[in-house]
């Protein structure tokens, strides 16, 4: 029995990146031996075990065989005679197909270390075509590392799209990879790779139709990069992704990938308020109406996400800063400081109207006079 550290943790260590989780492959053992050593079985599809002390995942070395279309049609074979090299050969990219043995030596049968140095994403074997999720993963890794996709790998991805493999992707898998890609440091690289191989038209057709050139629009790329550099959340990044779409197309895309409610809500609000929230200055009535539509009094975080979208959108057009942001924050604070209880006692017959008038007056007091 031999144990090897494998996959992403080996890759990240070689890149000098922090490692969150380590995966391990066990060669020369069977499930019975693993359980005798105290490992706890957790795998439903193939033998995966949790270490009795570290609780890290240890999988028996295995091979895979395609048995049907899409990404669910696989048969696995895990046995003591499966070698490390056979296990590594089933992996997607060379940079993910390296291992480290118990002495610390790197096992690299597919040139992953070389591709790391050269910044290339390259498939391990022709079996890459058997899993359409790999198209999305390559695009996500491009967004994470900024690596180029090897020409032969890109050609293989195009062929998979043409053969209909990308059509087998279910919304949950698309969203999982899309969300992770949007949270990488260069989200537009993910879109560029998907566009280049033809997969964007299959998984996000509403977005693909909005591009009038082969490349990702510069403004879209810029606003996503601004969001990444500011570490803004997923809902903001999703809204920035669909900001140029109509509200109907954005809602259709969100439904297609089962985007979470927070993402859908932020996108709908941002598209609807785009022109108003970019305007400066707003008068007191326009300001209060915007705060009300954004539900800023009950959910200030919703307004903040809207302003983050507006900021990135403004910066993408070379604006030095987003001017309305501070003014809207001050207006919200002033309006929230209105003593609604006191207003209600003074105007018991028209409490909502009186509270709104008081909020309007509080906002107006912040704004400079416009008389001549």
C-alpha positions in Angstrom: 0.0 0.0 0.0 1.4 3.4 -1.0 -0.1 6.9 -0.5 0.3 9.9 -2.8 -0.8 13.5 -2.5 -2.5 14.4 -5.8 -4.2 17.0 -7.8 -4.8 20.7 -7.0 -2.8 20.8 -3.8 0.4 19.6 -5.6 -0.2 22.2 -8.3 -0.8 25.0 -5.9 2.3 24.1 -3.8 4.4 24.3 -6.9 2.9 27.7 -7.7 3.6 28.9 -4.2 -0.1 29.3 -3.4 -1.8 28.5 -0.1 -3.3 25.1 0.0 -6.8 24.7 1.6 -7.4 21.0 1.2 -5.2 18.0 0.2 -6.4 15.0 -1.7 -4.7 11.6 -1.5 -4.7 8.5 -3.7 -4.0 5.1 -2.2 -2.4 2.4 -4.4 -2.4 -1.3 -3.6 -5.2 -1.4 -1.1 -8.9 -2.4 -1.1 -11.9 -1.1 0.9 -11.5 -3.8 3.6 -7.9 -2.9 4.3 -8.8 0.8 4.5 -11.5 0.1 7.1 -9.2 -2.1 9.1 -6.7 0.8 9.3 -9.5 3.0 10.7 -10.5 5.0 7.6 -14.2 5.7 7.3 -15.9 5.1 3.9 -17.9 8.1 2.5 -17.9 7.5 -1.3 -21.1 6.6 -3.0 -19.9 6.2 -6.5 -16.3 5.0 -5.8 -14.3 4.2 -2.7 -13.4 7.4 -0.9 -12.4 7.3 2.8 -11.8 9.9 5.5 -8.5 9.7 7.4 -9.2 8.7 11.1 -7.3 11.7 12.4 -7.0 14.5 9.8 -10.4 13.7 8.1 -8.8 14.4 4.7 -10.1 12.4 1.7 -8.2 9.3 0.6 -9.5 7.7 -2.6 -8.4 4.3 -3.9 -6.6 4.5 -7.3 -9.2 4.0 -10.0 -9.8 4.1 -13.7 -12.9 5.4 -15.5 -14.7 4.2 -18.6 -17.4 6.2 -20.5 -20.7 4.3 -20.7 -23.1 7.0 -21.8 -23.6 10.6 -22.9 -23.0 13.6 -20.8 -21.0 13.5 -17.5 -23.0 10.9 -15.6 -22.3 7.9 -17.8 -19.2 6.6 -16.3 -18.1 3.2 -14.9 -15.3 3.2 -12.3 -12.8 0.5 -11.5 -10.9 0.6 -8.2 -8.7 -2.3 -7.2 -5.3 -2.9 -5.7 -3.8 -3.5 -9.2 -4.7 0.0 -10.5 -1.4 2.0 -10.7 -0.8 5.6 -9.8 -0.1 6.3 -13.5 -3.5 4.9 -14.5 -5.2 7.0 -11.9 -3.4 10.2 -13.1 -4.2 9.5 -16.7 -8.0 9.9 -16.1 -7.6 13.5 -14.9 -8.5 16.5 -16.9 -5.4 18.7 -17.2 -1.7 18.1 -17.0 -1.3 20.6 -14.2 -3.9 18.6 -12.2 -2.3 15.2 -13.0 0.8 15.4 -10.7 1.4 13.5 -7.5 3.9 13.8 -4.6 5.1 10.5 -3.0 5.8 10.0 0.7 9.4 11.1 0.3 8.2 14.4 -1.3 9.3 13.6 -4.8 7.0 14.8 -7.7 5.5 12.1 -10.0 4.7 13.9 -13.2 4.0 11.5 -16.2 2.2 14.1 -18.4 4.5 17.2 -18.1 2.3 19.2 -15.7 5.3 20.9 -14.1 6.5 22.2 -17.5 3.0 23.5 -18.3 2.9 25.3 -15.0 6.1 27.1 -15.8 4.9 28.0 -19.3 1.4 28.9 -18.2 -0.5 26.4 -20.4 -3.7 24.5 -19.8 -3.4 21.2 -21.7 -5.5 18.1 -21.6 -4.0 14.8 -20.4 -5.5 12.4 -22.9 -8.2 12.1 -25.5 -10.5 10.9 -22.7 -10.9 14.6 -21.9 -13.9 14.6 -24.3 -15.8 12.2 -22.1 -16.8 14.8 -19.5 -18.3 18.1 -20.7 -17.8 19.7 -17.3 -14.2 19.9 -18.2 -15.0 22.6 -20.8 -16.2 24.8 -17.9 -13.3 23.8 -15.7 -10.7 24.8 -18.3 -12.4 28.2 -18.6 -12.4 28.6 -14.8 -8.7 27.8 -14.5 -8.0 30.3 -17.2 -9.8 32.9 -15.1 -7.9 31.8 -12.0 -4.3 31.6 -13.3 -4.5 33.7 -16.5 -3.0 30.7 -18.4 -3.4 30.1 -22.1 -5.3 27.1 -23.4 -3.2 24.8 -25.5 -4.3 24.9 -29.2 -4.9 21.2 -29.3 -7.0 21.4 -26.1 -9.1 24.3 -27.5 -9.7 22.3 -30.7 -10.9 19.4 -28.6 -13.3 21.6 -26.6 -14.7 23.0 -29.9 -15.3 19.4 -31.1 -17.0 18.5 -27.9 -19.4 21.5 -28.4 -20.0 20.6 -32.0 -20.8 17.0 -31.0 -23.4 18.2 -28.5 -21.6 17.2 -25.3 -22.0 20.7 -23.8 -25.8 20.3 -24.3 -25.7 17.6 -21.6 -24.7 20.0 -18.9 -27.4 20.6 -16.3 -28.0 24.0 -14.7 -26.5 23.1 -11.3 -23.2 22.2 -12.8 -23.1 25.2 -15.1 -23.9 27.5 -12.2 -21.3 25.9 -9.9 -18.5 26.5 -12.4 -19.8 29.9 -13.5 -20.0 31.2 -9.9 -16.5 29.9 -9.1 -15.2 31.5 -12.3 -16.8 34.8 -11.6 -15.1 34.9 -8.2 -11.6 34.4 -9.7 -9.2 37.2 -10.2 -9.8 37.5 -14.0 -13.5 36.5 -14.7 -13.5 37.8 -18.3 -10.9 35.1 -19.2 -13.5 32.5 -18.4 -15.9 34.2 -20.8 -13.3 34.5 -23.5 -12.4 30.8 -23.4 -16.1 29.8 -23.5 -16.7 32.1 -26.4 -13.7 30.9 -28.3 -14.6 27.2 -28.1 -18.3 27.9 -28.8 -19.6 26.8 -25.4 -20.9 30.2 -24.4 -23.6 30.0 -27.0 -24.7 26.7 -25.5 -24.6 27.4 -21.8 -25.3 31.2 -21.7 -27.0 32.0 -25.0 -28.5 35.3 -23.9 -25.1 36.6 -23.1 -23.5 35.2 -26.2 -26.1 36.9 -28.4 -25.3 40.3 -26.8 -21.7 40.2 -28.1 -21.3 41.9 -31.4 -17.8 40.7 -31.9 -15.8 37.5 -31.3 -14.1 39.1 -28.2 -15.6 39.8 -24.8 -16.8 43.4 -24.8 -14.2 45.7 -23.2 -16.6 47.4 -20.9 -17.9 44.0 -19.6 -14.4 42.8 -19.1 -13.3 46.0 -17.3 -16.2 46.1 -14.9 -15.7 42.5 -13.9 -12.0 43.2 -13.3 -12.9 46.2 -11.1 -15.2 44.0 -9.1 -12.5 41.4 -8.7 -9.9 43.9 -7.6 -12.3 45.2 -4.9 -13.3 41.7 -3.8 -17.0 42.3 -4.4 -19.4 39.4 -3.9 -21.0 37.0 -6.3 -24.3 38.8 -6.6 -22.5 42.0 -7.7 -20.4 40.1 -10.2 -23.4 38.3 -11.6 -25.2 41.6 -12.0 -22.2 43.1 -13.8 -22.1 40.0 -16.1 -25.7 40.6 -17.3 -25.9 44.4 -17.0 -26.0 45.0 -20.8 -28.9 42.6 -21.2 -32.6 43.4 -21.1 -34.3 42.6 -17.8 -36.2 39.8 -19.6 -33.0 38.2 -21.0 -31.2 38.6 -17.7 -34.0 36.8 -15.9 -34.1 34.1 -18.6 -30.4 33.5 -18.2 -30.6 33.4 -14.4 -33.4 30.8 -14.6 -31.4 28.8 -17.1 -28.6 28.3 -14.7 -30.7 28.3 -11.5 -28.8 31.4 -10.1 -29.6 32.1 -6.4 -32.3 34.6 -5.5 -29.8 37.1 -4.3 -28.0 37.2 -7.6 -31.2 37.4 -9.6 -32.5 40.2 -7.4 -29.3 42.2 -7.6 -29.2 41.9 -11.4 -32.8 42.9 -11.9 -32.4 46.0 -9.6 -29.1 47.0 -11.3 -30.5 46.8 -14.8 -33.7 48.7 -13.9 -31.8 51.4 -12.0 -28.7 51.7 -14.2 -29.5 55.1 -15.7 -30.8 56.6 -12.5 -28.1 55.4 -10.2 -25.5 56.8 -12.5 -27.0 60.2 -12.6 -25.5 63.0 -10.4 -26.8 64.9 -8.7 -30.3 63.6 -7.9 -32.8 65.9 -6.2 -34.3 65.0 -2.9 -37.4 63.3 -4.4 -35.4 61.3 -6.9 -33.0 60.3 -4.1 -35.7 59.1 -1.8 -37.5 57.2 -4.6 -34.3 55.4 -5.4 -33.7 54.5 -1.8 -37.3 53.1 -1.6 -37.0 51.1 -4.8 -33.7 49.6 -3.5 -35.4 48.8 -0.2 -32.5 50.6 1.5 -34.4 51.3 4.7 -35.1 47.6 5.5 -32.1 46.1 3.6 -29.2 48.5 3.3 -27.0 45.7 2.0 -29.2 45.6 -1.1 -28.5 49.2 -1.8 -24.8 48.7 -1.2 -24.7 46.0 -3.8 -26.5 48.2 -6.3 -23.9 51.0 -5.6 -21.0 48.5 -6.0 -22.4 47.5 -9.4 -22.8 51.2 -10.4 -19.3 52.0 -9.2 -17.7 49.2 -11.4 -19.9 50.2 -14.3 -18.7 53.8 -14.0 -15.1 52.9 -13.6 -15.3 50.7 -16.8 -15.9 53.9 -18.7 -12.7 55.5 -17.3 -14.6 57.6 -14.7 -12.2 58.6 -11.9 -14.8 57.7 -9.3 -18.4 57.0 -8.7 -19.7 60.4 -7.4 -23.3 59.5 -6.2 -22.2 56.8 -3.8 -21.3 59.0 -0.8 -24.3 61.2 -1.4 -26.7 58.3 -1.4 -25.1 56.8 1.8 -25.5 60.2 3.5 -29.1 60.5 2.3 -30.0 57.0 3.6 -28.4 57.8 7.0 -30.3 61.1 7.3 -33.6 59.5 6.3 -33.2 56.6 8.7 -32.5 59.0 11.5 -36.0 60.4 11.2 -37.9 59.6 14.4 -40.8 57.7 12.9 -42.5 57.3 16.3 -42.5 61.1 16.9 -43.9 61.7 13.4 -46.6 59.2 13.9 -47.7 60.8 17.2 -47.9 64.2 15.5 -49.7 63.0 12.4 -51.7 59.9 13.4 -54.1 60.2 10.4 -51.4 60.0 7.8 -48.4 58.2 9.3 -46.8 56.8 6.0 -47.2 60.1 4.2 -45.9 62.1 7.2 -42.8 59.8 7.6 -42.1 60.1 3.9 -42.3 63.9 4.0 -40.0 64.0 7.0 -37.5 61.7 5.2 -37.7 63.9 2.2 -37.0 67.0 4.3 -34.0 65.3 5.9 -32.5 64.5 2.5 -33.3 67.9 1.2 -31.4 69.5 4.1 -28.2 67.8 2.9 -28.4 69.3 -0.6 -27.0 72.7 -1.5 -29.5 75.5 -2.3 -30.0 76.0 -6.0 -31.4 79.6 -5.9 -29.9 82.4 -7.9 
